[in-house]
Amino acid sequence: MANVEHGGTAGNAFGAGAAGTAKERLSAMRIGLWLIATVLAIRQVAAVLSTPKGERLTDLETWVGPDGVLQVKGSLYDSTQFTGTPFGGLVLKPLTRAAEQALGWGWTFGTLLLVVALGLVAARALPKPVSRRTSLLAAPVAISLLMLSLPVRNALNLGQTSIIPVLLVLLGCLAVRGERASGILIGLAAALQPTVLLFAPLLWFTGRRRAAATTGITFAAVTALAWAALPHDSTTYWVNHLAGVGLGRDADDLTNQSLHGALLRLGLNGPLEIGLFLLLGAAVAVLGLRRAVRYAQDGQLLLAVAITGCVAVAVSPTSWQHQLLWVLLALVGRVGRKTSDRYMWPVAVILVMTLPAKMMLPNMSALYPLRDNVVLLAALAAALVVPFLSRTSEYYRAPIPTDYTESVPARWKHIPLLPFLRRVLTRPNLLLELLLIRVGYSAYQQVRLAATGGTNTGGRVTAEHHGDEILSIERFLHIDIELWANHAVVKVEWLRDFFDFYYTSFHFVVPLSVLAVLYVRRPADYRWARSALGFATLFALVGFWLYPLAPPRLMPGLGVIDTVHGVQDFSKPDYGTLTALTNQYAAMPSLHFGWSLWCGLVIAILAPKWWMKALGLLHPLFTASAIVATGNHWVLDAVGGAAVVGAGFGLTYLLQGPRPGPLMKPVEVGTQEPVPATGSRTPS
């Protein structure tokens, strides 16, 4: 919210009475956001407590359970299952006397309270100045994002302590008064997570030298206390394992998002890997801390803390998933001179920290090094690369505004329902668009697969029953041409090859090409067309979920030949060469035809030449022929595809209003009425 509060939206976007109801809308929005945060918190607690006993709070059980490492008389590190510091073990030791059930409930709710406190502290520490709207809404937004983040979910599920050091550092740097109290809190955090000592240089070079010295003294004192109480364990941790290196899972595990883990996954090992890790770690620490100091001196202390935390993530020998919360805090930095660019960085951070890495990048071997280290790359970007704006920049509070066109009158009074969406002329941020397209497509794949219970065979009986229903309807309507068309095409080899090629090659290429051309040549129309395509796809997912349908090629006894995937073995539940890739029963509606129809309509509406319009309309015609001739869809599937596309364009019209004309003049931000454009025209 701090990133986009000065987004340059058009003045009076909600009409003349907007000013009078602003306070009511703000109050309603605040209540709604707190309700969302509450629901997310309840959901997380329910998810943990409803998990079977042996599968929840597994790390906590490993430490303080009846057979946990803190119960035995030997070393804490005999089994390498305990990865915390000796001081952490000393703090957790009293918990071994608690009743198991009470400890589980108490730990879960205690962690939840820590997350809430973390969100409140972060919300209050936003760089000044912030608007009243942001100050009121920041806390529930921050808590909601924390609840959704993978580190918090992981910490809740495993029973980890990783939220405590982050909260102690935020309290020490941002909340408490007095350098001594600040140093004590950060020193205690460092005793639990040694890389937190990197905050001492941040304090020192920003003029809080007493706090930096107190941090070191506190860390040394509590570490010495733990050494006196647990001398053997302290020697094992600090000397034998060099501050915990080698404890827990293998360092090359995907959940270790440090430079050390990345180098091991790249195949390096031995002295070469260690030397390179130390060299890169030192460079990241120096450069990252310099940036953190600069932003702290600029008055962006929360951003400085986040950058320092990202440095700690990178240079630590092991940075497990529950220790990566620092990266999420980095979204407070403002990036970009244009309003349209302001969303790129926070959205990217939120997606990285809330979604699995496989949803961020395609499943291609060439991209595995990026996908496997996506959180580390985000941390390095925040620490070293991303050009966060200084508060002295003229663009910090007033980015270059978005261009808006004059409004187009609609036939109905209350359209558009979301007026602020209807008049954008400038193209959106390209990287953000590509990222959202990738994440959206990954979610689309997951929903398609989940529509049959997570397996392609889970809904086989239902899908085949629905196939019989569709066939009966088509026979009643005398449009059951699938078998005839399929056998007719199979007999003509060149025609079969043509339809097979068309079916497999143009499903993604043509829509992406249309989007690319619109993005470059017609930005305003790009937003309109993209929204319609997105809504149509969402409607289609509902159809896949509610009505799993076997295509003609997967209907036993029908006799349709699968020209694309090869001969099907109906005696085996897992048949079809694409079974492992996607849900074969996501046939109604046909998005092959739906997306092609969207392409045809967009080209027919926007293309300047008649032959371009005709060529565009040929695409859905060829696609409809291909999906039927290859046995991949029923005729009624194409009807369903047309229906969701129509619904997509209809919802776009309902929310955004009529499509703006290409010659409409931009409206200056803040003006109530558009300035008439010479030669402008209003579309019908």
Phi, psi and omega per residue, in radians:
M1 nan -0.672 3.084
A2 -1.120 -0.528 -3.140
N3 -1.164 -0.628 -2.960
V4 -2.063 0.197 -3.063
E5 -1.155 -0.472 3.087
H6 -1.891 0.969 -3.006
G7 -1.379 -0.159 3.094
G8 1.348 0.600 3.108
T9 -1.223 2.739 -3.059
A10 -1.115 2.450 3.140
G11 -1.140 2.521 3.109
N12 0.948 0.693 -3.091
A13 -1.143 -0.431 -3.112
F14 -1.716 0.167 3.079
G15 1.804 3.092 -3.039
A16 -1.176 -0.516 -3.099
G17 -1.541 0.169 -3.059
A18 -1.128 -0.705 -3.081
A19 -1.088 -0.654 -3.092
G20 -1.213 -0.418 -3.102
T21 -1.910 0.196 -3.086
A22 -1.060 -0.735 -3.110
K23 -1.137 -0.708 3.121
E24 -1.143 -0.720 3.123
R25 -1.122 -0.712 3.131
L26 -1.105 -0.744 3.113
S27 -1.107 -0.755 3.133
A28 -1.141 -0.693 3.122
M29 -1.125 -0.713 3.139
R30 -1.113 -0.778 3.114
I31 -1.083 -0.731 3.137
G32 -1.093 -0.742 3.138
L33 -1.164 -0.678 3.083
W34 -1.156 -0.614 3.068
L35 -1.124 -0.724 3.104
I36 -1.082 -0.791 3.120
A37 -1.065 -0.695 3.120
T38 -1.136 -0.768 3.131
V39 -1.087 -0.751 3.126
L40 -1.106 -0.697 3.109
A41 -1.114 -0.791 3.118
I42 -1.083 -0.705 3.141
R43 -1.092 -0.738 -3.129
Q44 -1.150 -0.741 3.114
V45 -1.117 -0.771 3.133
A46 -1.093 -0.676 3.140
A47 -1.112 -0.655 3.139
V48 -1.265 -0.877 -3.034
L49 -1.272 -0.369 3.101
S50 -1.507 -0.159 3.092
T51 -1.232 2.454 3.114
P52 -0.918 2.599 -3.000
K53 -0.911 -0.761 -3.080
G54 -1.346 -0.090 -3.066
E55 -1.980 -0.120 -3.120
R56 -1.897 2.653 3.115
L57 0.847 0.778 -3.009
T58 -1.173 -0.666 3.120
D59 -1.180 -0.720 3.101
L60 -1.101 -0.706 3.102
E61 -1.110 -0.659 3.130
T62 -1.120 -0.531 -3.101
W63 -1.519 -0.917 -2.941
V64 -2.013 0.059 3.126
G65 -1.175 3.101 -3.112
P66 -0.959 -0.615 3.125
D67 -1.935 0.369 -3.079
G68 -1.262 2.869 -3.072
V69 -1.155 -0.431 3.130
L70 -1.414 -0.162 3.115
Q71 -1.538 -0.460 -3.052
V72 -1.390 2.832 -3.092
K73 -1.560 -0.202 -3.139
G74 -1.392 -2.795 -3.119
S75 -1.294 2.594 3.061
L76 -1.099 -0.450 -2.980
Y77 -1.887 0.305 3.118
D78 -1.086 -0.663 -3.085
S79 -1.749 -0.045 -3.071
T80 1.054 0.196 3.118
Q81 -1.359 -0.490 3.111
F82 -1.589 2.061 -3.053
T83 -1.871 -0.033 -3.120
G84 -1.353 3.072 3.104
T85 -1.347 2.829 3.046
P86 -0.995 -0.624 3.086
F87 -1.103 -0.686 3.068
G88 -1.069 -0.718 3.083
G89 -1.121 -0.662 3.121
L90 -1.127 -0.679 3.130
V91 -1.205 -0.686 -3.094
L92 -1.362 -0.313 -3.047
K93 -0.949 -0.755 -3.138
P94 -1.089 -0.388 -3.110
L95 -1.218 -0.258 -3.138
T96 -1.165 -0.297 -3.138
R97 -1.540 -0.163 -3.110
A98 -1.328 2.631 3.069
A99 -1.135 2.469 -3.021
E100 -1.042 -0.807 -3.105
Q101 -1.140 -0.795 -3.138
A102 -1.120 -0.645 3.137
L103 -1.130 -0.733 3.133
G104 -1.072 -0.847 3.118
W105 -1.128 -0.821 -3.115
G106 -1.089 -0.722 -3.137
W107 -1.133 -0.742 -3.116
T108 -1.130 -0.853 -3.131
F109 -1.215 -0.587 3.071
G110 -1.116 -0.739 3.083
T111 -1.099 -0.685 3.117
L112 -1.068 -0.760 3.109
L113 -1.115 -0.652 3.092
L114 -1.097 -0.702 3.114
V115 -1.109 -0.755 3.109
V116 -1.069 -0.790 3.116
A117 -1.077 -0.700 3.118
L118 -1.071 -0.759 3.111
G119 -1.119 -0.720 3.138
L120 -1.126 -0.751 3.139
V121 -1.135 -0.778 -3.139
A122 -1.111 -0.693 -3.123
A123 -1.143 -0.648 -3.133
R124 -1.304 -0.285 -3.053
A125 -1.736 0.203 3.114
L126 -1.015 2.479 -3.127
P127 -1.014 2.338 3.133
K128 -1.437 2.665 -0.055
P129 -1.503 2.675 3.046
V130 -2.217 2.663 -3.118
S131 -1.299 2.861 3.090
R132 -1.065 -0.674 3.127
R133 -1.050 -0.812 -3.132
T134 -1.121 -0.746 -3.106
S135 -1.107 -0.577 -3.129
L136 -1.411 -0.553 -3.028
L137 -1.742 -0.207 -3.038
A138 -1.108 -0.709 -3.063
A139 -1.079 -0.931 3.125
P140 -1.120 -0.579 3.088
V141 -1.139 -0.788 3.138
A142 -1.079 -0.773 -3.137
I143 -1.134 -0.703 3.131
S144 -1.107 -0.765 3.123
L145 -1.119 -0.679 3.090
L146 -1.100 -0.746 3.132
M147 -1.096 -0.583 -3.126
L148 -1.428 -0.335 -3.014
S149 -1.205 2.567 3.132
L150 -1.102 -0.696 3.111
P151 -1.042 -0.747 3.139
V152 -1.204 -0.764 3.110
R153 -1.070 -0.694 3.122
N154 -1.164 -0.737 3.127
A155 -1.119 -0.688 3.115
L156 -1.169 -0.746 -3.096
N157 -1.212 -0.663 -3.082
L158 -1.548 -0.332 -3.041
G159 1.356 0.693 -3.086
Q160 -1.521 2.876 -3.115
T161 -1.838 0.173 -2.944
S162 -1.171 -0.325 3.118
I163 -1.275 -0.493 -3.082
I164 -1.075 -0.873 3.123
P165 -1.044 -0.677 -3.141
V166 -1.104 -0.786 -3.138
L167 -1.129 -0.720 3.127
L168 -1.085 -0.708 3.131
V169 -1.165 -0.771 3.127
L170 -1.091 -0.728 3.087
L171 -1.090 -0.761 -3.104
G172 -1.188 -0.644 -3.088
C173 -1.523 -0.530 -2.919
L174 -2.090 -0.390 -2.936
A175 -1.976 -0.898 -2.998
V176 -1.312 2.679 3.073
R177 -1.749 2.490 3.140
G178 1.721 2.234 -3.088
E179 -1.223 -0.526 -3.127
R180 -1.158 -0.803 3.118
A181 -1.110 -0.660 3.111
S182 -1.084 -0.804 3.137
G183 -1.122 -0.650 3.133
I184 -1.111 -0.790 -3.125
L185 -1.096 -0.795 -3.120
I186 -1.213 -0.607 3.080
G187 -1.111 -0.712 3.072
L188 -1.111 -0.690 3.094
A189 -1.093 -0.697 3.123
A190 -1.161 -0.559 3.094
A191 -1.169 -0.440 3.076
L192 -1.554 -0.569 -3.112
Q193 -2.473 1.710 -2.932
P194 -0.995 -0.540 -3.105
T195 -1.158 -0.196 3.068
V196 -1.122 -0.291 3.072
L197 -1.033 -0.297 3.078
L198 -1.101 -0.319 3.109
F199 -1.319 -0.298 3.094
A200 -1.102 -0.817 3.050
P201 -1.068 -0.616 3.095
L202 -1.058 -0.775 3.114
L203 -1.133 -0.739 -3.072
W204 -1.101 -0.837 -3.045
F205 -1.419 -0.080 3.027
T206 -1.830 0.265 3.030
G207 1.569 0.022 -3.136
R208 -1.759 1.087 -2.997
R209 -1.244 -0.580 3.086
R210 -1.131 -0.675 3.093
A211 -1.137 -0.697 3.115
A212 -1.109 -0.767 3.127
A213 -1.136 -0.714 3.116
T214 -1.119 -0.612 3.076
T215 -1.030 -0.861 -3.140
G216 -1.110 -0.724 -3.130
I217 -1.143 -0.783 3.141
T218 -1.087 -0.789 3.118
F219 -1.032 -0.815 -3.125
A220 -1.119 -0.679 -3.085
A221 -1.172 -0.852 -3.094
V222 -1.256 -0.541 3.068
T223 -1.174 -0.700 3.080
A224 -1.136 -0.677 3.080
L225 -1.051 -0.790 3.111
A226 -1.138 -0.613 3.129
W227 -1.154 -0.669 3.117
A228 -1.184 -0.657 -3.128
A229 -1.385 -0.623 -3.090
L230 -2.293 1.214 -3.043
P231 -1.099 -0.745 -3.112
H232 -1.154 -0.774 3.137
D233 -1.136 -0.675 3.126
S234 -1.130 -0.711 3.083
T235 -1.099 -0.739 3.127
T236 -1.075 -0.791 -3.065
Y237 -1.252 -0.899 -2.992
W238 -1.458 -0.533 -3.065
V239 -1.774 -0.994 -3.067
N240 -1.212 -0.644 -3.105
H241 -1.862 0.129 3.087
L242 0.841 1.087 3.123
A243 1.153 0.726 2.990
G244 1.642 0.029 -3.139
V245 -1.112 2.281 3.116
G246 1.647 -0.110 3.102
L247 -1.490 2.673 3.119
G248 1.385 -2.597 -3.108
R249 -1.237 2.991 3.105
D250 -1.070 2.471 -3.064
A251 -1.167 -0.345 3.125
D252 -1.568 0.152 3.088
D253 -1.104 2.565 -3.090
L254 -1.084 -0.423 -3.131
T255 -1.337 -0.177 3.068
N256 -1.555 1.754 -3.054
Q257 -1.741 0.854 3.054
S258 -1.913 2.959 3.072
L259 -1.058 -0.664 3.120
H260 -1.058 -0.815 3.116
G261 -1.116 -0.699 -3.135
A262 -1.129 -0.748 3.133
L263 -1.117 -0.687 3.096
L264 -1.129 -0.694 3.129
R265 -1.195 -0.419 3.090
L266 -1.405 -0.028 3.072
G267 1.729 0.009 3.105
L268 -1.441 2.586 3.089
N269 -2.815 3.026 3.105
G270 1.281 -2.798 -3.094
P271 -1.011 -0.606 3.128
L272 -1.078 -0.804 -3.137
E273 -1.139 -0.758 -3.122
I274 -1.102 -0.792 3.133
G275 -1.103 -0.748 3.131
L276 -1.156 -0.682 3.109
F277 -1.094 -0.769 3.131
L278 -1.125 -0.700 -3.140
L279 -1.153 -0.855 3.140
L280 -1.147 -0.702 3.130
G281 -1.069 -0.742 3.124
A282 -1.122 -0.726 3.135
A283 -1.121 -0.764 3.128
V284 -1.113 -0.723 -3.122
A285 -1.101 -0.804 -3.101
V286 -1.148 -0.885 -3.086
L287 -1.184 -0.727 -3.133
G288 -1.139 -0.746 3.139
L289 -1.173 -0.593 3.068
R290 -1.075 -0.764 3.100
R291 -1.123 -0.728 -3.136
A292 -1.076 -0.748 3.120
V293 -1.092 -0.724 -3.126
R294 -1.094 -0.752 -3.133
Y295 -1.287 -0.521 3.056
A296 -1.148 -0.736 3.104
Q297 -1.183 -0.381 3.107
D298 -1.430 -0.076 -3.136
G299 1.651 0.096 3.122
Q300 -1.825 1.196 -3.026
L301 -1.189 -0.655 3.112
L302 -1.089 -0.715 3.083
L303 -1.129 -0.693 3.104
A304 -1.086 -0.727 3.088
V305 -1.100 -0.739 3.141
A306 -1.112 -0.729 3.124
I307 -1.098 -0.767 3.111
T308 -1.087 -0.702 3.079
G309 -1.101 -0.671 3.095
C310 -1.139 -0.638 3.047
V311 -1.071 -0.752 3.124
A312 -1.082 -0.678 3.095
V313 -1.053 -0.773 -3.058
A314 -1.242 -0.733 -2.996
V315 -1.564 -0.188 3.096
S316 -1.199 2.490 3.078
P317 -1.032 -0.616 3.102
T318 -2.386 2.227 3.065
S319 -2.244 1.609 -3.092
W320 -1.328 2.922 -3.000
Q321 -0.990 -0.679 -3.103
H322 -1.282 -0.076 -3.139
Q323 -1.847 0.227 -2.993
L324 -1.789 0.297 -3.039
L325 -1.128 -0.393 -3.135
W326 -1.026 -0.592 -3.077
V327 -1.114 -0.670 -3.134
L328 -1.098 -0.618 -3.127
L329 -1.154 -0.374 -3.092
A330 -1.227 -0.143 -3.135
L331 -1.219 -0.174 -3.137
V332 -1.250 -0.294 3.139
G333 -1.205 2.444 3.135
R334 -1.677 2.264 -3.059
V335 -2.247 2.388 3.013
G336 1.752 2.473 3.100
R337 -1.463 -0.472 -3.091
K338 -1.648 2.632 3.082
T339 -1.042 -0.695 -3.101
S340 -1.165 -0.345 3.134
D341 -1.549 -0.240 -3.030
R342 -1.135 -0.450 -3.083
Y343 -1.437 -0.318 -2.976
M344 -1.017 -0.958 -3.049
W345 -1.159 -0.902 -3.132
P346 -1.073 -0.681 3.128
V347 -1.137 -0.737 3.120
A348 -1.061 -0.776 3.134
V349 -1.102 -0.765 -3.129
I350 -1.091 -0.742 3.132
L351 -1.141 -0.746 3.140
V352 -1.096 -0.647 -3.030
M353 -1.594 -0.088 -3.124
T354 -2.099 -0.251 -3.083
L355 -2.057 2.626 3.055
P356 -1.077 2.620 -3.073
A357 -1.066 -0.540 -3.102
K358 -1.171 -0.301 3.072
M359 -1.456 -0.280 -3.067
M360 -1.467 -0.596 -3.078
L361 -2.322 2.637 -3.138
P362 -1.094 2.767 -3.132
N363 -1.449 1.221 3.137
M364 -2.117 2.363 -3.055
S365 -1.031 -0.592 -3.137
A366 -1.142 -0.407 -3.104
L367 -1.722 -0.001 -3.122
Y368 -0.997 -0.748 3.128
P369 -1.039 -0.585 3.092
L370 -1.324 -0.793 -3.094
R371 -1.128 -0.702 -3.084
D372 -1.265 -0.272 -3.094
N373 -2.196 0.532 -2.997
V374 -1.153 -0.648 3.124
V375 -1.236 -0.705 3.076
L376 -1.046 -0.757 3.123
L377 -1.090 -0.669 3.081
A378 -1.133 -0.710 3.117
A379 -1.125 -0.768 3.124
L380 -1.137 -0.671 3.110
A381 -1.079 -0.789 3.128
A382 -1.129 -0.673 -3.070
A383 -1.329 -0.551 -2.933
L384 -2.188 -0.511 -2.835
V385 -1.996 -0.850 -2.962
V386 -1.045 2.177 -3.091
P387 -1.435 1.336 3.098
F388 -1.097 2.441 -3.117
L389 -1.295 2.499 3.005
S390 -1.380 2.648 3.118
R391 -1.161 -0.291 3.095
T392 -1.475 -0.146 -3.134
S393 -1.217 2.478 3.107
E394 -1.152 -0.329 -3.114
Y395 -1.631 -0.093 -3.072
Y396 -1.062 -0.843 -3.139
R397 -1.760 -0.328 -3.069
A398 -2.310 1.367 3.096
P399 -1.183 2.836 3.105
I400 -1.052 2.111 -2.984
P401 -1.243 2.774 3.063
T402 -1.315 2.483 3.075
D403 -1.424 2.363 3.121
Y404 -2.131 2.473 3.074
T405 -1.634 2.870 3.110
E406 -1.146 2.583 -3.078
S407 -1.204 2.607 3.138
V408 -1.836 2.162 -3.128
P409 -1.061 2.389 3.102
A410 -1.811 2.854 -3.109
R411 -1.301 -0.445 -3.121
W412 -1.955 2.569 -2.970
K413 -1.089 -0.750 -2.981
H414 -1.604 0.171 3.104
I415 -1.795 2.290 0.134
P416 -1.492 2.681 3.103
L417 -1.297 -0.475 3.109
L418 -2.112 1.430 -3.022
P419 -1.042 -0.509 -3.064
F420 -1.227 -0.164 3.129
L421 -1.626 -0.135 -2.846
R422 -1.549 -0.249 -2.912
R423 -2.151 0.332 -3.098
V424 -1.354 2.257 3.137
L425 -1.831 -0.557 -3.034
T426 -1.347 2.699 3.130
R427 -1.344 2.549 3.104
P428 -1.288 2.956 3.130
N429 -1.086 2.212 -3.034
L430 -1.136 -0.794 -3.122
L431 -1.089 -0.684 3.117
L432 -1.135 -0.718 3.116
E433 -1.082 -0.805 -3.141
L434 -1.096 -0.706 3.133
L435 -1.128 -0.774 -3.132
L436 -1.193 -0.616 3.077
I437 -1.100 -0.764 3.136
R438 -1.115 -0.833 -3.135
V439 -1.130 -0.710 3.117
G440 -1.089 -0.734 3.135
Y441 -1.184 -0.659 3.100
S442 -1.110 -0.735 3.085
A443 -1.111 -0.664 3.091
Y444 -1.043 -0.758 3.108
Q445 -1.108 -0.751 -3.116
Q446 -1.121 -0.725 -3.141
V447 -1.175 -0.698 3.091
R448 -1.005 -0.781 -3.114
L449 -1.237 -0.672 -3.118
A450 -1.215 -0.279 -3.100
A451 -1.104 -0.342 3.093
T452 -1.993 0.519 3.084
G453 1.415 0.328 3.099
G454 1.652 -0.124 3.095
T455 -2.336 2.694 -3.135
N456 -1.293 -0.383 -3.119
T457 -1.627 -0.146 -3.064
G458 -1.084 -0.555 -3.111
G459 -1.996 0.478 -3.042
R460 -1.068 -0.837 -3.086
V461 -1.089 -0.805 3.130
T462 -1.101 -0.760 -3.113
A463 -1.099 -0.720 3.124
E464 -1.210 -0.612 3.070
H465 -1.106 -0.743 3.083
H466 -1.134 -0.593 3.067
G467 -1.078 -0.709 3.075
D468 -1.102 -0.663 3.117
E469 -1.112 -0.808 -3.138
I470 -1.083 -0.730 3.136
L471 -1.098 -0.692 3.121
S472 -1.124 -0.722 3.123
I473 -1.124 -0.772 -3.133
E474 -1.124 -0.654 3.095
R475 -1.133 -0.660 3.107
F476 -1.122 -0.639 -3.130
L477 -1.539 -0.067 -3.137
H478 1.084 0.694 3.077
I479 -2.147 0.353 -3.132
D480 -1.421 1.292 -3.049
I481 -1.773 0.063 -3.019
E482 -1.044 -0.846 -3.093
L483 -1.140 -0.766 3.138
W484 -1.100 -0.831 -3.116
A485 -1.120 -0.718 -3.133
N486 -1.080 -0.853 -3.113
H487 -1.210 -0.583 3.114
A488 -1.151 -0.710 -3.135
V489 -1.239 -0.667 -3.114
V490 -1.043 -0.557 -3.097
K491 -1.273 -0.345 -3.130
V492 -1.925 1.798 -2.960
E493 -1.048 -0.768 -3.095
W494 -1.175 -0.588 3.116
L495 -1.223 -0.700 3.087
R496 -1.065 -0.805 3.140
D497 -1.088 -0.673 -3.139
F498 -1.098 -0.852 -3.112
F499 -1.189 -0.637 3.068
D500 -1.068 -0.778 3.140
F501 -1.137 -0.747 -3.119
Y502 -1.123 -0.725 -3.112
Y503 -1.122 -0.727 -3.034
T504 -1.527 -0.288 -2.950
S505 -1.846 -0.533 -2.936
F506 -1.836 -0.031 -3.071
H507 -1.065 -0.736 -3.131
F508 -1.761 -0.584 -3.015
V509 -1.097 -0.810 -3.058
V510 -1.189 -0.856 3.104
P511 -1.027 -0.725 3.128
L512 -1.152 -0.633 3.107
S513 -1.157 -0.732 3.110
V514 -1.085 -0.777 3.116
L515 -1.076 -0.712 -3.125
A516 -1.117 -0.768 3.141
V517 -1.118 -0.758 3.131
L518 -1.126 -0.684 -3.133
Y519 -1.059 -0.711 -3.097
V520 -1.398 -0.776 -2.985
R521 -1.690 -0.558 -3.035
R522 -2.384 1.288 -3.049
P523 -0.987 -0.754 -3.120
A524 -1.132 -0.718 3.101
D525 -1.221 -0.496 3.073
Y526 -1.037 -0.809 -3.131
R527 -1.098 -0.725 3.123
W528 -1.094 -0.858 -3.097
A529 -1.188 -0.711 3.134
R530 -1.093 -0.726 3.124
S531 -1.093 -0.761 3.133
A532 -1.088 -0.718 3.122
L533 -1.145 -0.731 3.128
G534 -1.114 -0.779 3.123
F535 -1.125 -0.708 3.118
A536 -1.067 -0.706 3.129
T537 -1.164 -0.675 3.090
L538 -1.099 -0.763 3.092
F539 -1.073 -0.669 3.128
A540 -1.125 -0.673 3.125
L541 -1.084 -0.639 3.064
V542 -1.081 -0.720 3.098
G543 -1.114 -0.748 3.104
F544 -1.032 -0.700 -3.076
W545 -1.239 -0.759 -3.035
L546 -1.446 -0.444 -3.004
Y547 -2.437 1.250 3.050
P548 -1.079 2.332 -2.987
L549 -2.402 2.253 3.063
A550 -1.355 2.254 3.083
P551 -1.251 2.907 -3.112
P552 -0.957 -0.641 -3.097
R553 -1.175 -0.322 -3.131
L554 -1.917 0.364 3.084
M555 -1.732 1.880 -3.134
P556 -1.027 2.371 3.063
G557 1.488 -0.121 -3.113
L558 -1.385 -0.553 3.087
G559 1.570 0.185 3.114
V560 -1.346 2.344 -3.118
I561 -1.619 2.207 3.107
D562 -1.399 1.768 -3.059
T563 -1.367 -0.347 -3.063
V564 -1.642 -0.852 -2.973
H565 -1.673 -0.155 -3.135
G566 1.696 3.136 -3.088
V567 -1.166 2.333 -3.130
Q568 -1.647 2.456 3.079
D569 -1.749 1.709 -3.063
F570 -1.307 -0.104 3.113
S571 -1.420 -0.215 -3.126
K572 -1.935 2.414 -3.141
P573 -1.080 -0.684 -3.110
D574 -1.667 1.439 3.124
Y575 -1.959 2.777 -3.113
G576 1.748 2.227 -3.061
T577 -1.179 -0.311 3.140
L578 -1.739 0.198 -3.056
T579 -0.993 -0.704 -3.082
A580 -1.324 -0.182 -3.039
L581 -1.761 -0.648 -3.051
T582 -2.719 2.921 -3.121
N583 -1.361 2.021 -3.104
Q584 -1.290 -0.192 -3.113
Y585 -1.768 0.205 3.053
A586 -1.570 1.244 -3.042
A587 -1.893 -0.418 -3.094
M588 -2.039 1.985 0.017
P589 -1.448 2.912 3.110
S590 -1.454 1.936 3.060
L591 -1.375 -0.334 2.977
H592 -0.983 -0.869 3.131
F593 -1.323 -0.674 -3.112
G594 -1.038 -0.851 3.136
W595 -1.141 -0.652 3.120
S596 -1.166 -0.661 3.097
L597 -1.152 -0.697 3.064
W598 -1.014 -0.790 3.112
C599 -1.046 -0.825 -3.111
G600 -1.071 -0.756 -3.132
L601 -1.167 -0.753 -3.137
V602 -1.093 -0.773 3.136
I603 -1.140 -0.750 -3.132
A604 -1.110 -0.599 -3.121
I605 -1.357 -0.667 -2.957
L606 -1.810 -0.396 -3.068
A607 -1.130 2.451 -3.087
P608 -1.419 -0.381 -3.069
K609 -1.901 2.568 -3.117
W610 -1.137 -0.636 -3.118
W611 -1.217 -0.508 3.044
M612 -1.165 -0.726 3.107
K613 -1.086 -0.763 -3.141
A614 -1.126 -0.732 3.128
L615 -1.106 -0.685 3.101
G616 -1.107 -0.679 -3.127
L617 -1.292 -0.332 3.063
L618 -1.195 -0.484 -3.092
H619 -1.069 -0.893 3.089
P620 -1.124 -0.508 3.097
L621 -1.149 -0.834 3.111
F622 -1.136 -0.661 -3.131
T623 -1.151 -0.755 3.101
A624 -1.041 -0.736 3.103
S625 -1.116 -0.699 -3.088
A626 -1.189 -0.769 -3.066
I627 -1.176 -0.530 3.117
V628 -1.419 -0.787 -3.078
A629 -1.141 -0.575 -3.130
T630 -1.477 -0.058 3.108
G631 1.407 0.278 -3.069
N632 -1.623 -0.235 -3.136
H633 -2.630 2.714 2.960
W634 -1.474 2.854 3.075
V635 -1.068 -0.690 -3.125
L636 -1.196 -0.363 3.037
D637 -1.102 -0.685 3.100
A638 -1.148 -0.649 3.071
V639 -1.081 -0.751 3.085
G640 -1.089 -0.686 3.094
G641 -1.088 -0.711 3.092
A642 -1.129 -0.631 -3.121
A643 -1.144 -0.765 -3.117
V644 -1.220 -0.561 3.080
V645 -1.161 -0.755 3.071
G646 -1.061 -0.709 3.101
A647 -1.145 -0.624 3.114
G648 -1.118 -0.808 3.086
F649 -1.147 -0.635 3.134
G650 -1.143 -0.751 3.128
L651 -1.173 -0.649 3.075
T652 -1.052 -0.751 3.100
Y653 -1.121 -0.699 -3.105
L654 -1.135 -0.713 -3.072
L655 -1.475 -0.665 -2.999
Q656 -1.900 -0.240 -3.116
G657 1.484 -3.033 -3.130
P658 -1.066 2.627 3.106
R659 -1.158 2.292 3.134
P660 -1.202 2.565 3.133
G661 -1.311 2.717 -3.066
P662 -1.216 -0.345 -3.085
L663 -1.782 0.171 -3.066
M664 -1.275 2.461 -3.068
K665 -1.440 2.403 3.094
P666 -1.076 2.605 3.094
V667 -1.785 2.332 3.092
E668 -1.198 2.398 -3.113
V669 -1.094 2.311 3.107
G670 1.739 -0.232 3.112
T671 -1.477 2.602 -3.115
Q672 -1.441 -0.717 -3.055
E673 -2.047 2.443 3.099
P674 -1.218 2.588 3.067
V675 -1.463 2.194 -3.111
P676 -1.019 2.438 -3.134
A677 -1.757 2.387 3.115
T678 -1.160 2.141 3.113
G679 1.399 0.124 -3.140
S680 -1.273 2.730 -3.134
R681 -2.405 2.667 3.123
T682 -1.861 2.197 -3.103
P683 -1.247 2.747 3.103
S684 -1.393 nan nan
